[in-house]
Amino acid sequence: MPERTVFQSMSQKHVLSLGPQSSVWEAACVMTRANCGSVLIVDTPGNLLGIVTERDLMTRVLAKALNPETTLVSDVMTRNPHCVPPETRVADAVLIMIERGFRHLPIMGSASKILGVFSVRDALPREIGTAVGLAEFHEQVNDALG
């Protein structure tokens, strides 16, 4: 069976986004309505500025007792998130997420067009297994090289 790409495997093909002046409360409401774990933060021309995830809401807002109605997404977003092209293999995307410690990867097409967000939930168990094997291999190589 040919390996799937991140674009082929995305469960949601629409792009969930907000402007940088939106509140954290708005982000949480949009994510809840869409049953989605992240929202992209874009400027007016549609350039990607950052991403806000469920984890960001928990660690950067709730754990710090910030007011979600007055806190801006631009204050808590991950700026300039790592992105991948749509032809990236799922196992390679999962490997990136394992090694960098996140669960959402924006997918960028030609001319920096935002195509969606790949989530680790979009990966099949065998693709995750492949990525874990690669991560372990990378760790062994790094250990061997000192």
C-alpha positions as CSV (number, residue, x, y, z in Angstrom):
1,M,0.0,0.0,0.0
2,P,1.5,3.4,-0.9
3,E,2.2,5.7,1.9
4,R,-0.3,8.5,2.6
5,T,0.6,12.1,2.6
6,V,-0.5,14.6,5.3
7,F,-2.9,16.2,2.9
8,Q,-4.6,12.9,2.0
9,S,-4.9,11.9,5.7
10,M,-6.4,15.1,7.1
11,S,-9.8,14.5,8.7
12,Q,-10.9,18.1,8.3
13,K,-10.1,19.8,5.0
14,H,-11.3,23.3,6.0
15,V,-9.0,25.8,7.6
16,L,-9.9,27.1,11.1
17,S,-8.4,30.5,11.6
18,L,-8.7,33.8,13.5
19,G,-7.1,37.2,13.4
20,P,-4.4,38.1,16.0
21,Q,-6.7,40.5,17.8
22,S,-9.2,37.8,18.6
23,S,-9.6,36.8,22.3
24,V,-8.6,33.4,23.7
25,W,-12.3,33.0,24.6
26,E,-13.2,33.3,20.9
27,A,-10.5,30.8,20.0
28,A,-11.9,28.3,22.5
29,C,-15.4,28.8,21.2
30,V,-14.4,28.3,17.5
31,M,-12.3,25.2,18.4
32,T,-15.2,23.7,20.4
33,R,-17.8,24.3,17.7
34,A,-15.5,22.8,15.0
35,N,-14.4,19.9,17.4
36,C,-10.9,20.8,16.5
37,G,-7.7,21.0,18.7
38,S,-6.1,24.0,17.1
39,V,-6.8,27.3,15.3
40,L,-4.4,29.1,13.0
41,I,-3.7,32.8,13.6
42,V,-3.5,34.7,10.4
43,D,-3.3,38.4,9.4
44,T,-5.6,40.1,6.9
45,P,-3.9,38.9,3.7
46,G,-4.0,35.4,5.1
47,N,-0.3,35.0,6.2
48,L,0.2,32.5,8.9
49,L,1.4,34.2,12.1
50,G,0.9,31.4,14.6
51,I,-1.1,28.6,16.0
52,V,-3.1,28.2,19.2
53,T,-3.8,24.7,20.5
54,E,-5.8,23.1,23.4
55,R,-2.5,22.7,25.2
56,D,-1.7,26.4,24.8
57,L,-5.1,27.3,26.3
58,M,-4.3,25.1,29.3
59,T,-0.7,26.0,29.9
60,R,-0.5,29.6,28.8
61,V,-4.0,30.8,29.8
62,L,-5.7,28.7,32.5
63,A,-2.5,27.7,34.4
64,K,-1.6,31.4,34.6
65,A,-5.1,32.5,35.5
66,L,-5.4,34.9,32.6
67,N,-8.8,36.2,31.6
68,P,-9.8,34.5,28.4
69,E,-12.1,37.3,27.4
70,T,-9.3,39.9,27.5
71,T,-6.3,37.9,26.6
72,L,-5.4,38.0,22.9
73,V,-4.5,34.9,20.9
74,S,-1.4,36.8,19.7
75,D,-0.2,36.9,23.3
76,V,-0.4,33.1,23.8
77,M,0.1,31.6,20.3
78,T,3.1,29.7,19.1
79,R,4.6,32.1,16.6
80,N,5.9,30.9,13.2
81,P,4.9,27.3,13.7
82,H,6.8,24.5,11.8
83,C,4.9,23.8,8.6
84,V,5.1,21.0,6.1
85,P,4.1,20.8,2.4
86,P,1.1,18.7,1.4
87,E,3.2,15.9,-0.1
88,T,4.9,15.1,3.2
89,R,4.6,11.5,4.2
90,V,2.5,10.9,7.4
91,A,5.2,9.0,9.1
92,D,7.7,11.9,8.5
93,A,5.2,14.4,9.8
94,V,4.6,12.3,13.0
95,L,8.4,12.0,13.4
96,I,8.6,15.8,13.3
97,M,5.9,16.0,15.9
98,I,7.6,13.4,18.2
99,E,11.0,15.1,17.9
100,R,9.7,18.6,18.4
101,G,7.0,17.9,21.0
102,F,3.8,19.1,19.4
103,R,0.7,17.5,17.9
104,H,-0.4,19.9,15.1
105,L,1.4,20.8,11.9
106,P,0.1,23.4,9.5
107,I,0.2,22.3,5.9
108,M,1.4,25.0,3.4
109,G,1.0,24.7,-0.3
110,S,2.6,26.8,-3.1
111,A,2.7,30.6,-2.6
112,S,2.4,30.0,1.2
113,K,-1.3,29.0,0.8
114,I,-2.6,27.5,4.0
115,L,-4.2,24.1,3.2
116,G,-5.1,22.9,6.6
117,V,-3.6,21.4,9.8
118,F,-2.4,17.8,10.2
119,S,-3.0,16.3,13.6
120,V,-1.4,13.3,15.1
121,R,-5.0,11.9,15.3
122,D,-5.0,11.8,11.5
123,A,-2.3,9.2,11.5
124,L,-2.9,5.4,11.4
125,P,-1.3,3.2,14.0
126,R,1.2,1.8,11.5
127,E,2.3,5.3,10.5
128,I,2.8,6.2,14.1
129,G,4.8,3.0,14.6
130,T,7.0,3.8,11.6
131,A,7.6,7.3,13.1
132,V,8.4,5.9,16.6
133,G,10.9,3.5,15.0
134,L,12.6,6.4,13.1
135,A,12.7,8.5,16.3
136,E,14.4,5.7,18.2
137,F,16.9,5.2,15.3
138,H,17.7,8.9,15.3
139,E,18.2,8.8,19.1
140,Q,20.6,5.8,18.7
141,V,22.6,7.5,16.0
142,N,22.9,10.7,18.1
143,D,24.0,8.6,21.1
144,A,26.6,6.8,18.9
145,L,27.9,10.1,17.5
146,G,28.3,11.5,21.0
